[in-house]
Amino acid sequence: MQAMLEAVLAGTRDDAIEGVEVVVRPALAATAVDVLAADGHLLGTPANIDYMSGALKHFFDQK
């Protein structure tokens, strides 16, 4: 999972991308304020027998 996050973050640091602030929040730490303040979202989770992680499911259930 960490390698996937690092790859995504490396892509956001491309010199061609300007004026974008990337904020990383673990699913259990993200709040409704974080969701509403963002212009976009990228959600990642490892495959666990075809189910999303419990933390990401909790994020969806609570927001």
C-alpha positions, 0 to 999 in steps of 0.5 A, spaced: 500 500 500 505 504 501 508 503 494 502 505 491 501 511 495 508 513 493 507 512 486 501 517 486 504 522 490 510 522 485 505 523 479 502 529 483 509 532 483 510 532 476 513 539 473 507 540 468 502 540 474 501 547 477 497 550 482 495 544 486 495 542 493 495 535 495 493 533 502 494 526 504 489 523 509 488 516 512 481 514 511 480 513 519 483 521 520 479 524 514 473 528 516 467 531 513 470 538 513 476 535 509 471 532 504 467 538 503 474 542 502 477 538 496 476 539 489 477 532 488 478 525 491 483 519 490 481 513 494 486 507 494 485 501 498 489 494 497 485 488 494 482 484 500 479 478 497 475 483 493 473 487 498 475 494 500 479 495 507 475 496 513 478 503 514 475 505 507 469 502 508 468 506 515 470 512 511 464 511 506 459 509 512 461 516 516 461 521 511 
